[in-house]
Amino acid sequence: MRWSQAHIPTLRDDPSEAEAASHRLLIRAGYMRQLMAGHYSLLPAAMRIREKIMRIIREEMNAIGGQEFLLPTMHPAEVWQASGRLDYMGDEMFRLVDRKGSEVVLGMTHEEIFTTVATELVSYKRLPQTWYQFQTKFRDEPRPKSGLLRVREFTMKDSYSFDLDESGLDASFDRHHDAYARIFERMGLEAIPVDASVGAMGGTGSIEFMVRSDAGEDWIATCSCGYAANLERATSTLPAIEDPAEVPGTEPFPTPGVRTIADLVELTGLPADRQVKTLVYIADDAPVLVLLRGDHDLMEQKLIDGIGTGQVRPAHEEEIVELLGAHPGSLGAVGVAGQRIIADPALQGRRDLMTGANEDDVHLRNVDVDRDIAVSEWMDLRSVAAGEPCIECGAPISLDKTIELGHIFKLGRMYTESLGVTVLDEDGKARVPIMGSYGIGVERALATAAEVYHDEHGLAWPMALAPWEVVITVIRPDDALAGGESERIYAELTEAGIDVILDDRAERPGVKFADAELVGIPVRLTVGPRGLADGIVELAERATGEKRDVAVADVVREVVDLVHSQR
C-alpha cells in the first residue's frame, strides 16, 4: 500500500463532539466518520484492524470446535414473542412492519434465531455443538456516546453452545472462557473475568471480561485474593452495628423540610446507618416498596434480576402519593399491608431506626424492622463501596471503571424449551438441550485498544492489531537513491509477509512523521538521501519512542525479527 493512494484522511484538530480518547483519535487519525448518532462509517485503516480482530477471534473459536454461520439480522417478531423477549427488550429493539403487514425486528442478538436452526439436532449423537457468526446487531440506544463504545449498530461475534446436560454446558462454558482469555491476550488487552448479571439474556450465570478504563461505563469490584464482580453483582461484608436489645413502640416526630437522608442526619444528629431508606418501584405494573439502609444506594440491576423482569421503573411522584399518602422524603413501610416489600439484608434484625411515617414532614423513631415492617422478601440490593471488606477474604475491595469486552452466559433451557427443540437420548427419550451464549463486540474491541494504546501524539497500536506494522517514510521521494532504496525495502518486507505502507507523498517530513504517529503504526523506517549517504536508515518504535540507525543491508532482517517478536 502506498500512502499517496490510500484514503487516510487525518485531521489536525480534535473533533469538537468527541469526549473519549478513542472517539477523538479514531476520527482524527482517519479511521472512521460519523453518519448519525450511534452509526459510524469505518474507513480502510479501521477495516484492516477489524479484520485482524476477527481473524484472532475466528482462529480461537475454530480451535475449540466452533463452526461459522451467518444468520439473518431481520427476524420475524413471533420468534421473539415465543421466547418471551419481544416485550422484555422494550424500546431498545428496532421494530418495523413490512408491506404485508408482518411485524419484524432487527436483531439485538441471535439466541432465538440460532435456536430455530437447532431444531434439526434430533439426536444426542449430534451434541455437543458450538456455532458462531460475525453479524451486525442493532440496539436503539437512548444515548449513543463515546464513539464506537456505545452505538446503535455494531458487529458482534456471537456464539452458542448446545449440550445434552448441565455437565456438558459447564465444559462448553469453560472452553469459551479459556478461548476468550486467549483472544484478549492476543489483542494485547488485559481483560479481567468478573461475575456478572444475566440481565435480559436469562440463565443461571454469566462472566464478563472487563478492561480497566476511565472511558468505561461499568464498575467492577476486585480484591487481591482474586474476587471480581461487576458492581451489579458485587457483594461485601458489612461490619456489625450494635443495636439495643429492645426498643419501645414507634413514635412519630416532626421533620419539617426534611427531604433527604442527609437532611434527617442534620436534624437528628444520628448517622445515616440508623435510617431506613424507602423507594417505590413499579414492576410489571405493580408497586414494590424497596428498603435499604440509609447510607446505602440501590443497585437497580440487582432489583431487576431478583424480581425477574425487565419491566421495572421508579414510580412517579403521583403514583407514590396515591399508594402511600405522602411525597418522597417522608416515605416508610411501617404498618404498610398488602404490598410487596423487598428489603436488603443489611436491615435484617435491625432496631432503633428511623423512617418516614407516610405523612409529609413526619418521621418515625424506634423502628424495629422485624417487628414493625412486613417484609415480603429479603434480597441483596445495595451497591457496594470501595474499602468494604471482601466477601471471601475480608481485605478491602477496590472499585474500577471498566469497558466490557466480552460476556459469556449459561443460558439453560429457556430458548430450547420455548422454541420446541428436543433430541432423543440413548434410551430414545426426548430431552431438551441446554444452551450457552457468548459474545464479543468487534468494533468495541477496536475502540478499547485505542483507549489503552495512545499518548499525546496519537494512537500507538500493538503489533497484533496495527493496520500496518511498518511505515516507510521517504524523505524526498523525487531523489533517485531514496526512492529506489525505499522501493526495494518495501518490496522485500512485503515478500517477507510484513504489513507495510510506503509513505511516498510529496509532503514535508514533519507532516509525514506526525501522521505516522497519529495513525499509530508500530515501526517507522525513515529513508532519505542524507542517511543513505552514510549507509543507514532510521528505525523508530512508536510504543517506546526509541530511535536507532540501522545499516541498509540489515534493515529488512532487523524489521522482520522485530515485528515477529511483537506479533
Protein Blocks (a to p, Z undefined) as FASTA:
>chain_A
ZZklpccdddfbdcfkbmbfmlmmmmmnopaccfbghiacddfklmmmmmmmmmmmmmmm
mmnopacddddfbdcfklmmmnopmmmnmmmlccdddfkopacdddfbfklmmmmmmmmm
mbfklpccddddddddddddfbggehjmlccbdcddddddddfblmlmmmmmmmmmmmmm
mmmmmnopacddddddekjnopjbdcddddddfkbmbdcdddfkopacdfklgccddddd
dddfbdcdddddddehiabfklmmmmnopafklcccdddddeehiacdddddfkbccdfk
lmmmmnopabbcdddfklmmmmnopaehiacfehiahiacdddfklgopahiacdehigh
iacehiafklmpccfbdcdfbdcdehiacfklopacdddddddfbdcddebjmlmmmnop
acddfkopacddddddddddfklmmmmmmmmnccfkbccddfklombfbdcddehjlbmk
lmmmmmmmmmmmmmnopacdddfbfcdfklmmmmmmmnopabacdddfklmmnopacddd
fklopacdddfklmmmmmmmmmmmmZZ
